[in-house]
Amino acid sequence: MRAPLVFCFISSWFIVGQALAAPNVVVAPPKNVTGLVTHAPHPEYPADALQRHVSGAGVFLLRTQVKTGRVTEIVIRRSTGDRSLDSATVKALSQWRFKPGALTHWPIMAVRLQPPLTDADALIEVPVRFVL
């Protein structure tokens, strides 16, 4: 079995893997924050999902401390449709880091978080797609 490919939209496409026919993961942070990302590990395609031939796409929200650039919470806005794909995504996105102090807070009324978003937080929407 070949290792899955991982594609990521940071400032352009990066391809890591063995063959174009292998499964892949596409992660697309918003263009307004791509230059602010300092560490962005890609989700690994879970072995059980590969065995079950599961693919899916979802949208994840990263609550990030503006001052430190650390992700403090991941909210699944739209599930990939598979628990193992969601778990792999949350595990990877929770390790993301941004340039300290570079993110800006802007009020988002469409998403209700507990605790509520403060001026010290930034919320970043990241779509993710697992493709076989």
A tleap script that builds the chain and sets N, CA, C and O, in Angstrom:
source leaprc.protein.ff14SB
mol = sequence {
  NMET ARG ALA PRO LEU VAL PHE CYS PHE ILE
  SER SER TRP PHE ILE VAL GLY GLN ALA LEU
  ALA ALA PRO ASN VAL VAL VAL ALA PRO PRO
  LYS ASN VAL THR GLY LEU VAL THR HIE ALA
  PRO HIE PRO GLU TYR PRO ALA ASP ALA LEU
  GLN ARG HIE VAL SER GLY ALA GLY VAL PHE
  LEU LEU ARG THR GLN VAL LYS THR GLY ARG
  VAL THR GLU ILE VAL ILE ARG ARG SER THR
  GLY ASP ARG SER LEU ASP SER ALA THR VAL
  LYS ALA LEU SER GLN TRP ARG PHE LYS PRO
  GLY ALA LEU THR HIE TRP PRO ILE MET ALA
  VAL ARG LEU GLN PRO PRO LEU THR ASP ALA
  ASP ALA LEU ILE GLU VAL PRO VAL ARG PHE
  VAL CLEU
}
set mol.1.N position { 0.847 -1.184 0.000 }
set mol.1.CA position { 0.000 0.000 0.000 }
set mol.1.C position { 0.890 1.245 0.000 }
set mol.1.O position { 1.863 1.314 0.750 }
set mol.2.N position { 0.565 2.197 -0.817 }
set mol.2.CA position { 1.331 3.429 -0.897 }
set mol.2.C position { 0.893 4.409 0.168 }
set mol.2.O position { -0.250 4.390 0.625 }
set mol.3.N position { 1.823 5.267 0.555 }
set mol.3.CA position { 1.490 6.323 1.511 }
set mol.3.C position { 0.626 7.369 0.817 }
set mol.3.O position { 0.807 7.616 -0.376 }
set mol.4.N position { -0.307 7.986 1.535 }
set mol.4.CA position { -1.164 9.002 0.924 }
set mol.4.C position { -0.382 10.276 0.616 }
set mol.4.O position { 0.626 10.579 1.255 }
set mol.5.N position { -0.865 10.999 -0.362 }
set mol.5.CA position { -0.318 12.310 -0.685 }
set mol.5.C position { -0.977 13.351 0.191 }
set mol.5.O position { -2.107 13.167 0.643 }
set mol.6.N position { -0.278 14.437 0.431 }
set mol.6.CA position { -0.846 15.533 1.186 }
set mol.6.C position { -0.663 16.799 0.355 }
set mol.6.O position { 0.460 17.150 -0.005 }
set mol.7.N position { -1.747 17.475 0.056 }
set mol.7.CA position { -1.707 18.750 -0.649 }
set mol.7.C position { -2.088 19.833 0.346 }
set mol.7.O position { -2.919 19.608 1.225 }
set mol.8.N position { -1.493 20.992 0.212 }
set mol.8.CA position { -1.825 22.071 1.123 }
set mol.8.C position { -1.772 23.393 0.374 }
set mol.8.O position { -0.804 23.668 -0.336 }
set mol.9.N position { -2.806 24.215 0.528 }
set mol.9.CA position { -2.798 25.561 -0.028 }
set mol.9.C position { -2.243 26.483 1.049 }
set mol.9.O position { -2.998 26.912 1.921 }
set mol.10.N position { -0.985 26.794 1.021 }
set mol.10.CA position { -0.461 27.784 1.956 }
set mol.10.C position { -0.248 29.060 1.148 }
set mol.10.O position { -1.018 30.010 1.295 }
set mol.11.N position { 0.766 29.104 0.307 }
set mol.11.CA position { 0.857 30.217 -0.624 }
set mol.11.C position { 0.769 29.680 -2.047 }
set mol.11.O position { 0.509 30.428 -2.989 }
set mol.12.N position { 0.984 28.398 -2.188 }
set mol.12.CA position { 0.802 27.700 -3.449 }
set mol.12.C position { 0.661 26.224 -3.102 }
set mol.12.O position { 0.716 25.855 -1.929 }
set mol.13.N position { 0.478 25.375 -4.115 }
set mol.13.CA position { 0.332 23.945 -3.856 }
set mol.13.C position { 1.671 23.354 -3.458 }
set mol.13.O position { 2.682 23.619 -4.109 }
set mol.14.N position { 1.694 22.563 -2.407 }
set mol.14.CA position { 2.858 21.782 -2.046 }
set mol.14.C position { 2.449 20.334 -2.117 }
set mol.14.O position { 1.385 19.971 -1.616 }
set mol.15.N position { 3.263 19.498 -2.724 }
set mol.15.CA position { 2.930 18.086 -2.844 }
set mol.15.C position { 3.983 17.281 -2.109 }
set mol.15.O position { 5.180 17.424 -2.360 }
set mol.16.N position { 3.523 16.431 -1.197 }
set mol.16.CA position { 4.406 15.545 -0.472 }
set mol.16.C position { 3.833 14.155 -0.611 }
set mol.16.O position { 2.650 13.955 -0.334 }
set mol.17.N position { 4.612 13.204 -1.022 }
set mol.17.CA position { 4.093 11.854 -1.143 }
set mol.17.C position { 4.842 11.040 -2.164 }
set mol.17.O position { 5.923 11.429 -2.607 }
set mol.18.N position { 4.266 9.892 -2.549 }
set mol.18.CA position { 4.961 8.981 -3.429 }
set mol.18.C position { 4.407 8.945 -4.841 }
set mol.18.O position { 5.180 8.823 -5.791 }
set mol.19.N position { 3.101 9.046 -5.014 }
set mol.19.CA position { 2.542 8.917 -6.361 }
set mol.19.C position { 1.252 9.704 -6.469 }
set mol.19.O position { 0.529 9.844 -5.483 }
set mol.20.N position { 0.958 10.212 -7.633 }
set mol.20.CA position { -0.240 11.014 -7.816 }
set mol.20.C position { -1.521 10.207 -7.693 }
set mol.20.O position { -2.583 10.794 -7.488 }
set mol.21.N position { -1.467 8.879 -7.810 }
set mol.21.CA position { -2.664 8.054 -7.726 }
set mol.21.C position { -3.056 7.758 -6.281 }
set mol.21.O position { -4.139 7.226 -6.037 }
set mol.22.N position { -2.216 8.086 -5.339 }
set mol.22.CA position { -2.479 7.789 -3.935 }
set mol.22.C position { -3.518 8.752 -3.369 }
set mol.22.O position { -3.737 9.825 -3.933 }
set mol.23.N position { -4.165 8.378 -2.253 }
set mol.23.CA position { -5.122 9.279 -1.603 }
set mol.23.C position { -4.406 10.543 -1.124 }
set mol.23.O position { -3.192 10.535 -0.918 }
set mol.24.N position { -5.153 11.612 -0.951 }
set mol.24.CA position { -4.525 12.842 -0.489 }
set mol.24.C position { -5.442 13.628 0.422 }
set mol.24.O position { -6.637 13.354 0.530 }
set mol.25.N position { -4.849 14.613 1.076 }
set mol.25.CA position { -5.570 15.512 1.961 }
set mol.25.C position { -5.305 16.925 1.468 }
set mol.25.O position { -4.151 17.309 1.278 }
set mol.26.N position { -6.359 17.700 1.260 }
set mol.26.CA position { -6.227 19.079 0.803 }
set mol.26.C position { -6.647 19.987 1.956 }
set mol.26.O position { -7.749 19.852 2.489 }
set mol.27.N position { -5.765 20.911 2.337 }
set mol.27.CA position { -6.027 21.860 3.409 }
set mol.27.C position { -5.873 23.255 2.815 }
set mol.27.O position { -4.844 23.561 2.212 }
set mol.28.N position { -6.882 24.099 2.978 }
set mol.28.CA position { -6.845 25.417 2.344 }
set mol.28.C position { -7.137 26.533 3.330 }
set mol.28.O position { -8.289 26.942 3.473 }
set mol.29.N position { -6.103 27.039 4.021 }
set mol.29.CA position { -6.348 28.188 4.899 }
set mol.29.C position { -6.681 29.420 4.063 }
set mol.29.O position { -6.264 29.511 2.908 }
set mol.30.N position { -7.417 30.358 4.622 }
set mol.30.CA position { -7.787 31.561 3.869 }
set mol.30.C position { -6.548 32.323 3.393 }
set mol.30.O position { -5.525 32.347 4.076 }
set mol.31.N position { -6.650 32.936 2.232 }
set mol.31.CA position { -5.515 33.652 1.650 }
set mol.31.C position { -5.026 34.781 2.543 }
set mol.31.O position { -3.838 35.104 2.522 }
set mol.32.N position { -5.911 35.389 3.327 }
set mol.32.CA position { -5.495 36.511 4.156 }
set mol.32.C position { -4.631 36.088 5.343 }
set mol.32.O position { -4.069 36.952 6.017 }
set mol.33.N position { -4.505 34.792 5.620 }
set mol.33.CA position { -3.646 34.344 6.723 }
set mol.33.C position { -2.530 33.408 6.273 }
set mol.33.O position { -1.722 32.989 7.102 }
set mol.34.N position { -2.457 33.068 4.994 }
set mol.34.CA position { -1.441 32.106 4.554 }
set mol.34.C position { -0.024 32.573 4.857 }
set mol.34.O position { 0.828 31.752 5.197 }
set mol.35.N position { 0.247 33.854 4.745 }
set mol.35.CA position { 1.581 34.373 5.060 }
set mol.35.C position { 1.867 34.459 6.538 }
set mol.35.O position { 3.003 34.720 6.932 }
set mol.36.N position { 0.867 34.247 7.362 }
set mol.36.CA position { 1.029 34.344 8.809 }
set mol.36.C position { 1.234 32.986 9.476 }
set mol.36.O position { 1.504 32.915 10.675 }
set mol.37.N position { 1.109 31.917 8.706 }
set mol.37.CA position { 1.258 30.566 9.249 }
set mol.37.C position { 2.745 30.265 9.420 }
set mol.37.O position { 3.520 30.408 8.474 }
set mol.38.N position { 3.150 29.845 10.630 }
set mol.38.CA position { 4.549 29.482 10.870 }
set mol.38.C position { 4.730 27.976 10.993 }
set mol.38.O position { 5.829 27.467 10.775 }
set mol.39.N position { 3.677 27.265 11.337 }
set mol.39.CA position { 3.747 25.805 11.485 }
set mol.39.C position { 2.365 25.255 11.141 }
set mol.39.O position { 1.373 25.615 11.774 }
set mol.40.N position { 2.305 24.380 10.133 }
set mol.40.CA position { 1.005 23.870 9.688 }
set mol.40.C position { 1.123 22.410 9.253 }
set mol.40.O position { 1.144 22.115 8.058 }
set mol.41.N position { 1.200 21.493 10.228 }
set mol.41.CA position { 1.254 20.084 9.831 }
set mol.41.C position { -0.045 19.664 9.155 }
set mol.41.O position { -1.127 20.124 9.520 }
set mol.42.N position { 0.075 18.794 8.177 }
set mol.42.CA position { -1.088 18.317 7.433 }
set mol.42.C position { -1.712 17.124 8.134 }
set mol.42.O position { -1.002 16.336 8.758 }
set mol.43.N position { -3.018 16.977 8.043 }
set mol.43.CA position { -3.651 15.783 8.612 }
set mol.43.C position { -3.161 14.534 7.883 }
set mol.43.O position { -2.955 14.551 6.670 }
set mol.44.N position { -2.980 13.462 8.631 }
set mol.44.CA position { -2.642 12.184 8.017 }
set mol.44.C position { -3.935 11.462 7.677 }
set mol.44.O position { -4.904 11.516 8.434 }
set mol.45.N position { -3.946 10.792 6.543 }
set mol.45.CA position { -5.127 10.027 6.149 }
set mol.45.C position { -5.173 8.801 7.058 }
set mol.45.O position { -4.269 7.969 6.987 }
set mol.46.N position { -6.181 8.656 7.903 }
set mol.46.CA position { -6.223 7.519 8.834 }
set mol.46.C position { -6.262 6.176 8.101 }
set mol.46.O position { -6.967 6.019 7.104 }
set mol.47.N position { -5.496 5.217 8.609 }
set mol.47.CA position { -5.412 3.895 7.982 }
set mol.47.C position { -6.787 3.232 7.886 }
set mol.47.O position { -7.106 2.605 6.876 }
set mol.48.N position { -7.601 3.370 8.939 }
set mol.48.CA position { -8.923 2.731 8.903 }
set mol.48.C position { -9.817 3.353 7.833 }
set mol.48.O position { -10.622 2.655 7.216 }
set mol.49.N position { -9.683 4.655 7.611 }
set mol.49.CA position { -10.471 5.321 6.564 }
set mol.49.C position { -10.001 4.872 5.179 }
set mol.49.O position { -10.811 4.705 4.267 }
set mol.50.N position { -8.703 4.680 5.030 }
set mol.50.CA position { -8.177 4.166 3.762 }
set mol.50.C position { -8.711 2.762 3.488 }
set mol.50.O position { -9.125 2.452 2.370 }
set mol.51.N position { -8.697 1.918 4.518 }
set mol.51.CA position { -9.189 0.543 4.360 }
set mol.51.C position { -10.664 0.503 4.006 }
set mol.51.O position { -11.109 -0.368 3.257 }
set mol.52.N position { -11.423 1.451 4.546 }
set mol.52.CA position { -12.863 1.508 4.284 }
set mol.52.C position { -13.182 2.326 3.035 }
set mol.52.O position { -14.348 2.465 2.668 }
set mol.53.N position { -12.153 2.870 2.379 }
set mol.53.CA position { -12.320 3.702 1.175 }
set mol.53.C position { -13.210 4.909 1.438 }
set mol.53.O position { -14.086 5.244 0.640 }
set mol.54.N position { -12.964 5.556 2.582 }
set mol.54.CA position { -13.761 6.709 2.994 }
set mol.54.C position { -13.054 7.995 2.568 }
set mol.54.O position { -11.847 8.149 2.752 }
set mol.55.N position { -13.821 8.902 2.002 }
set mol.55.CA position { -13.319 10.236 1.711 }
set mol.55.C position { -14.337 11.226 2.280 }
set mol.55.O position { -15.436 10.833 2.671 }
set mol.56.N position { -13.975 12.491 2.324 }
set mol.56.CA position { -14.907 13.482 2.847 }
set mol.56.C position { -14.298 14.867 2.871 }
set mol.56.O position { -13.085 15.031 2.744 }
set mol.57.N position { -15.151 15.860 3.034 }
set mol.57.CA position { -14.713 17.258 3.110 }
set mol.57.C position { -15.436 17.925 4.272 }
set mol.57.O position { -16.603 17.639 4.536 }
set mol.58.N position { -14.736 18.811 4.958 }
set mol.58.CA position { -15.329 19.505 6.088 }
set mol.58.C position { -14.743 20.895 6.232 }
set mol.58.O position { -13.816 21.279 5.519 }
set mol.59.N position { -15.306 21.641 7.170 }
set mol.59.CA position { -14.832 22.990 7.463 }
set mol.59.C position { -14.593 23.080 8.965 }
set mol.59.O position { -15.454 22.720 9.768 }
set mol.60.N position { -13.410 23.566 9.329 }
set mol.60.CA position { -12.989 23.627 10.719 }
set mol.60.C position { -12.643 25.062 11.088 }
set mol.60.O position { -12.072 25.797 10.283 }
set mol.61.N position { -12.991 25.454 12.304 }
set mol.61.CA position { -12.697 26.803 12.799 }
set mol.61.C position { -11.585 26.703 13.837 }
set mol.61.O position { -11.659 25.894 14.762 }
set mol.62.N position { -10.559 27.527 13.678 }
set mol.62.CA position { -9.445 27.561 14.617 }
set mol.62.C position { -9.560 28.813 15.463 }
set mol.62.O position { -9.422 29.925 14.953 }
set mol.63.N position { -9.813 28.641 16.752 }
set mol.63.CA position { -9.769 29.775 17.679 }
set mol.63.C position { -8.300 29.929 18.050 }
set mol.63.O position { -7.680 29.009 18.581 }
set mol.64.N position { -7.757 31.100 17.763 }
set mol.64.CA position { -6.325 31.322 17.926 }
set mol.64.C position { -6.090 32.553 18.790 }
set mol.64.O position { -6.759 33.573 18.627 }
set mol.65.N position { -5.133 32.453 19.714 }
set mol.65.CA position { -4.760 33.611 20.524 }
set mol.65.C position { -3.958 34.569 19.647 }
set mol.65.O position { -2.941 34.183 19.071 }
set mol.66.N position { -4.407 35.801 19.549 }
set mol.66.CA position { -3.728 36.792 18.721 }
set mol.66.C position { -2.305 37.016 19.231 }
set mol.66.O position { -1.364 37.054 18.439 }
set mol.67.N position { -2.143 37.162 20.532 }
set mol.67.CA position { -0.845 37.503 21.132 }
set mol.67.C position { 0.209 36.430 20.888 }
set mol.67.O position { 1.358 36.755 20.588 }
set mol.68.N position { -0.161 35.152 21.010 }
set mol.68.CA position { 0.821 34.061 20.911 }
set mol.68.C position { 0.812 33.353 19.561 }
set mol.68.O position { 1.807 32.732 19.186 }
set mol.69.N position { -0.296 33.437 18.827 }
set mol.69.CA position { -0.422 32.711 17.568 }
set mol.69.C position { -0.753 31.240 17.743 }
set mol.69.O position { -0.722 30.478 16.777 }
set mol.70.N position { -1.069 30.833 18.967 }
set mol.70.CA position { -1.383 29.434 19.249 }
set mol.70.C position { -2.866 29.155 19.073 }
set mol.70.O position { -3.717 29.973 19.422 }
set mol.71.N position { -3.155 27.982 18.524 }
set mol.71.CA position { -4.541 27.530 18.380 }
set mol.71.C position { -4.990 27.004 19.736 }
set mol.71.O position { -4.344 26.129 20.314 }
set mol.72.N position { -6.091 27.536 20.241 }
set mol.72.CA position { -6.577 27.121 21.560 }
set mol.72.C position { -7.804 26.221 21.484 }
set mol.72.O position { -8.137 25.538 22.452 }
set mol.73.N position { -8.477 26.219 20.335 }
set mol.73.CA position { -9.684 25.393 20.192 }
set mol.73.C position { -9.951 25.146 18.711 }
set mol.73.O position { -9.727 26.014 17.868 }
set mol.74.N position { -10.432 23.946 18.417 }
set mol.74.CA position { -10.867 23.609 17.063 }
set mol.74.C position { -12.363 23.324 17.141 }
set mol.74.O position { -12.804 22.519 17.961 }
set mol.75.N position { -13.130 23.978 16.299 }
set mol.75.CA position { -14.568 23.753 16.227 }
set mol.75.C position { -14.870 23.148 14.855 }
set mol.75.O position { -14.454 23.677 13.825 }
set mol.76.N position { -15.593 22.043 14.858 }
set mol.76.CA position { -15.994 21.436 13.594 }
set mol.76.C position { -17.250 22.147 13.116 }
set mol.76.O position { -18.343 21.916 13.634 }
set mol.77.N position { -17.085 23.008 12.131 }
set mol.77.CA position { -18.237 23.744 11.599 }
set mol.77.C position { -19.060 22.843 10.687 }
set mol.77.O position { -20.290 22.852 10.734 }
set mol.78.N position { -18.359 22.055 9.845 }
set mol.78.CA position { -19.025 21.054 9.023 }
set mol.78.C position { -18.135 19.814 8.998 }
set mol.78.O position { -16.988 19.871 8.556 }
set mol.79.N position { -18.669 18.713 9.470 }
set mol.79.CA position { -17.924 17.459 9.562 }
set mol.79.C position { -17.567 16.923 8.176 }
set mol.79.O position { -18.238 17.210 7.185 }
set mol.80.N position { -16.494 16.140 8.138 }
set mol.80.CA position { -16.126 15.442 6.903 }
set mol.80.C position { -17.079 14.289 6.640 }
set mol.80.O position { -17.105 13.731 5.543 }
set mol.81.N position { -17.858 13.938 7.645 }
set mol.81.CA position { -18.782 12.817 7.519 }
set mol.81.C position { -18.230 11.531 8.102 }
set mol.81.O position { -18.907 10.503 8.107 }
set mol.82.N position { -16.990 11.588 8.597 }
set mol.82.CA position { -16.374 10.399 9.177 }
set mol.82.C position { -15.594 10.806 10.425 }
set mol.82.O position { -14.804 11.749 10.396 }
set mol.83.N position { -15.824 10.095 11.501 }
set mol.83.CA position { -15.207 10.437 12.781 }
set mol.83.C position { -13.682 10.378 12.718 }
set mol.83.O position { -13.013 11.246 13.279 }
set mol.84.N position { -13.119 9.370 12.044 }
set mol.84.CA position { -11.650 9.256 12.007 }
set mol.84.C position { -11.025 10.383 11.174 }
set mol.84.O position { -9.936 10.855 11.499 }
set mol.85.N position { -11.700 10.815 10.107 }
set mol.85.CA position { -11.190 11.944 9.321 }
set mol.85.C position { -11.253 13.237 10.137 }
set mol.85.O position { -10.319 14.039 10.109 }
set mol.86.N position { -12.356 13.437 10.861 }
set mol.86.CA position { -12.486 14.616 11.720 }
set mol.86.C position { -11.409 14.615 12.804 }
set mol.86.O position { -10.797 15.650 13.067 }
set mol.87.N position { -11.175 13.471 13.430 }
set mol.87.CA position { -10.163 13.372 14.494 }
set mol.87.C position { -8.766 13.665 13.968 }
set mol.87.O position { -7.997 14.375 14.615 }
set mol.88.N position { -8.432 13.125 12.800 }
set mol.88.CA position { -7.115 13.376 12.213 }
set mol.88.C position { -6.938 14.858 11.908 }
set mol.88.O position { -5.854 15.413 12.091 }
set mol.89.N position { -8.004 15.491 11.444 }
set mol.89.CA position { -7.946 16.915 11.119 }
set mol.89.C position { -7.771 17.751 12.376 }
set mol.89.O position { -6.931 18.650 12.409 }
set mol.90.N position { -8.551 17.466 13.404 }
set mol.90.CA position { -8.445 18.215 14.664 }
set mol.90.C position { -7.049 18.056 15.260 }
set mol.90.O position { -6.472 19.020 15.761 }
set mol.91.N position { -6.512 16.851 15.206 }
set mol.91.CA position { -5.167 16.596 15.744 }
set mol.91.C position { -4.126 17.453 15.026 }
set mol.91.O position { -3.267 18.054 15.671 }
set mol.92.N position { -4.198 17.512 13.699 }
set mol.92.CA position { -3.222 18.298 12.934 }
set mol.92.C position { -3.428 19.802 13.117 }
set mol.92.O position { -2.469 20.534 13.361 }
set mol.93.N position { -4.670 20.261 13.000 }
set mol.93.CA position { -4.931 21.700 13.085 }
set mol.93.C position { -4.629 22.271 14.461 }
set mol.93.O position { -4.288 23.448 14.577 }
set mol.94.N position { -4.747 21.461 15.506 }
set mol.94.CA position { -4.453 21.948 16.857 }
set mol.94.C position { -2.965 22.257 17.039 }
set mol.94.O position { -2.588 22.938 17.993 }
set mol.95.N position { -2.125 21.765 16.137 }
set mol.95.CA position { -0.685 22.026 16.198 }
set mol.95.C position { -0.275 23.239 15.363 }
set mol.95.O position { 0.887 23.647 15.392 }
set mol.96.N position { -1.221 23.819 14.619 }
set mol.96.CA position { -0.896 24.970 13.783 }
set mol.96.C position { -0.468 26.149 14.660 }
set mol.96.O position { -0.954 26.320 15.778 }
set mol.97.N position { 0.448 26.955 14.126 }
set mol.97.CA position { 0.911 28.164 14.794 }
set mol.97.C position { 0.949 29.301 13.780 }
set mol.97.O position { 1.189 29.094 12.590 }
set mol.98.N position { 0.706 30.500 14.285 }
set mol.98.CA position { 0.715 31.706 13.472 }
set mol.98.C position { 1.695 32.699 14.091 }
set mol.98.O position { 2.046 32.585 15.265 }
set mol.99.N position { 2.132 33.670 13.296 }
set mol.99.CA position { 3.059 34.677 13.803 }
set mol.99.C position { 2.407 35.389 14.996 }
set mol.99.O position { 1.291 35.895 14.879 }
set mol.100.N position { 3.100 35.430 16.143 }
set mol.100.CA position { 2.537 36.102 17.313 }
set mol.100.C position { 2.201 37.563 17.018 }
set mol.100.O position { 3.014 38.297 16.457 }
set mol.101.N position { 1.006 37.966 17.400 }
set mol.101.CA position { 0.553 39.343 17.241 }
set mol.101.C position { 0.150 39.733 15.832 }
set mol.101.O position { -0.293 40.861 15.617 }
set mol.102.N position { 0.287 38.845 14.877 }
set mol.102.CA position { 0.016 39.207 13.478 }
set mol.102.C position { -1.451 39.049 13.083 }
set mol.102.O position { -1.926 39.751 12.190 }
set mol.103.N position { -2.166 38.148 13.727 }
set mol.103.CA position { -3.583 37.955 13.404 }
set mol.103.C position { -4.391 39.115 13.976 }
set mol.103.O position { -4.006 39.711 14.982 }
set mol.104.N position { -5.492 39.425 13.342 }
set mol.104.CA position { -6.352 40.484 13.856 }
set mol.104.C position { -7.706 39.896 14.234 }
set mol.104.O position { -8.205 38.969 13.597 }
set mol.105.N position { -8.269 40.446 15.257 }
set mol.105.CA position { -9.609 40.042 15.699 }
set mol.105.C position { -10.624 40.813 14.873 }
set mol.105.O position { -10.481 42.017 14.658 }
set mol.106.N position { -11.641 40.115 14.417 }
set mol.106.CA position { -12.794 40.788 13.806 }
set mol.106.C position { -14.027 40.054 14.300 }
set mol.106.O position { -14.041 38.825 14.357 }
set mol.107.N position { -15.049 40.793 14.652 }
set mol.107.CA position { -16.239 40.158 15.208 }
set mol.107.C position { -16.942 39.268 14.186 }
set mol.107.O position { -17.150 39.657 13.037 }
set mol.108.N position { -17.298 38.083 14.626 }
set mol.108.CA position { -18.021 37.134 13.783 }
set mol.108.C position { -19.309 36.790 14.509 }
set mol.108.O position { -19.285 36.143 15.556 }
set mol.109.N position { -20.408 37.212 13.965 }
set mol.109.CA position { -21.692 37.008 14.616 }
set mol.109.C position { -22.347 35.683 14.231 }
set mol.109.O position { -23.199 35.182 14.965 }
set mol.110.N position { -21.960 35.110 13.091 }
set mol.110.CA position { -22.617 33.901 12.582 }
set mol.110.C position { -22.252 32.651 13.386 }
set mol.110.O position { -22.943 31.636 13.302 }
set mol.111.N position { -21.170 32.723 14.162 }
set mol.111.CA position { -20.712 31.564 14.926 }
set mol.111.C position { -20.796 31.898 16.406 }
set mol.111.O position { -20.211 32.879 16.865 }
set mol.112.N position { -21.521 31.083 17.143 }
set mol.112.CA position { -21.631 31.294 18.592 }
set mol.112.C position { -20.720 30.302 19.295 }
set mol.112.O position { -20.909 29.089 19.204 }
set mol.113.N position { -19.728 30.839 20.000 }
set mol.113.CA position { -18.769 30.002 20.697 }
set mol.113.C position { -18.929 30.153 22.196 }
set mol.113.O position { -19.359 31.198 22.683 }
set mol.114.N position { -18.582 29.112 22.920 }
set mol.114.CA position { -18.571 29.154 24.378 }
set mol.114.C position { -17.191 28.755 24.857 }
set mol.114.O position { -16.779 27.624 24.595 }
set mol.115.N position { -16.464 29.595 25.530 }
set mol.115.CA position { -16.799 30.986 25.833 }
set mol.115.C position { -16.770 31.831 24.563 }
set mol.115.O position { -16.134 31.457 23.578 }
set mol.116.N position { -17.461 32.971 24.588 }
set mol.116.CA position { -17.531 33.828 23.401 }
set mol.116.C position { -16.153 34.318 22.964 }
set mol.116.O position { -15.231 34.418 23.774 }
set mol.117.N position { -16.028 34.616 21.698 }
set mol.117.CA position { -14.801 35.155 21.133 }
set mol.117.C position { -14.525 36.513 21.765 }
set mol.117.O position { -15.437 37.328 21.906 }
set mol.118.N position { -13.272 36.762 22.146 }
set mol.118.CA position { -12.888 38.049 22.730 }
set mol.118.C position { -11.928 38.773 21.791 }
set mol.118.O position { -11.552 38.234 20.750 }
set mol.119.N position { -11.534 39.986 22.153 }
set mol.119.CA position { -10.572 40.750 21.355 }
set mol.119.C position { -9.205 40.074 21.324 }
set mol.119.O position { -8.378 40.395 20.470 }
set mol.120.N position { -8.959 39.154 22.235 }
set mol.120.CA position { -7.676 38.446 22.291 }
set mol.120.C position { -7.646 37.243 21.346 }
set mol.120.O position { -6.606 36.602 21.196 }
set mol.121.N position { -8.788 36.928 20.703 }
set mol.121.CA position { -8.903 35.757 19.847 }
set mol.121.C position { -9.087 36.140 18.384 }
set mol.121.O position { -9.617 37.203 18.061 }
set mol.122.N position { -8.642 35.259 17.523 }
set mol.122.CA position { -8.956 35.342 16.091 }
set mol.122.C position { -9.578 34.009 15.708 }
set mol.122.O position { -9.201 32.970 16.250 }
set mol.123.N position { -10.513 34.027 14.793 }
set mol.123.CA position { -11.180 32.811 14.336 }
set mol.123.C position { -10.844 32.621 12.862 }
set mol.123.O position { -11.089 33.502 12.039 }
set mol.124.N position { -10.279 31.458 12.541 }
set mol.124.CA position { -9.835 31.174 11.184 }
set mol.124.C position { -10.580 29.954 10.669 }
set mol.124.O position { -10.588 28.906 11.315 }
set mol.125.N position { -11.203 30.091 9.512 }
set mol.125.CA position { -11.954 28.996 8.892 }
set mol.125.C position { -11.030 28.260 7.913 }
set mol.125.O position { -10.428 28.871 7.031 }
set mol.126.N position { -10.933 26.939 8.085 }
set mol.126.CA position { -10.055 26.132 7.235 }
set mol.126.C position { -10.839 24.973 6.640 }
set mol.126.O position { -11.260 24.076 7.371 }
set mol.127.N position { -11.044 24.976 5.321 }
set mol.127.CA position { -11.669 23.814 4.677 }
set mol.127.C position { -10.628 22.704 4.492 }
set mol.127.O position { -9.460 22.966 4.207 }
set mol.128.N position { -11.084 21.459 4.663 }
set mol.128.CA position { -10.207 20.297 4.515 }
set mol.128.C position { -10.940 19.259 3.679 }
set mol.128.O position { -12.144 19.057 3.839 }
set mol.129.N position { -10.197 18.596 2.776 }
set mol.129.CA position { -10.809 17.576 1.936 }
set mol.129.C position { -9.899 16.345 1.868 }
set mol.129.O position { -8.719 16.458 1.537 }
set mol.130.N position { -10.445 15.188 2.180 }
set mol.130.CA position { -9.756 13.903 2.059 }
set mol.130.C position { -10.273 13.243 0.792 }
set mol.130.O position { -11.474 13.015 0.646 }
set mol.131.N position { -9.354 12.934 -0.132 }
set mol.131.CA position { -9.749 12.400 -1.438 }
set mol.131.C position { -8.996 11.107 -1.698 }
set mol.131.O position { -7.781 11.041 -1.509 }
set mol.132.N position { -9.713 10.083 -2.131 }
set mol.132.CA position { -9.069 8.816 -2.506 }
set mol.132.C position { -8.665 8.847 -3.960 }
set mol.132.O position { -8.108 7.874 -4.467 }
savepdb mol mol.pdb
quit
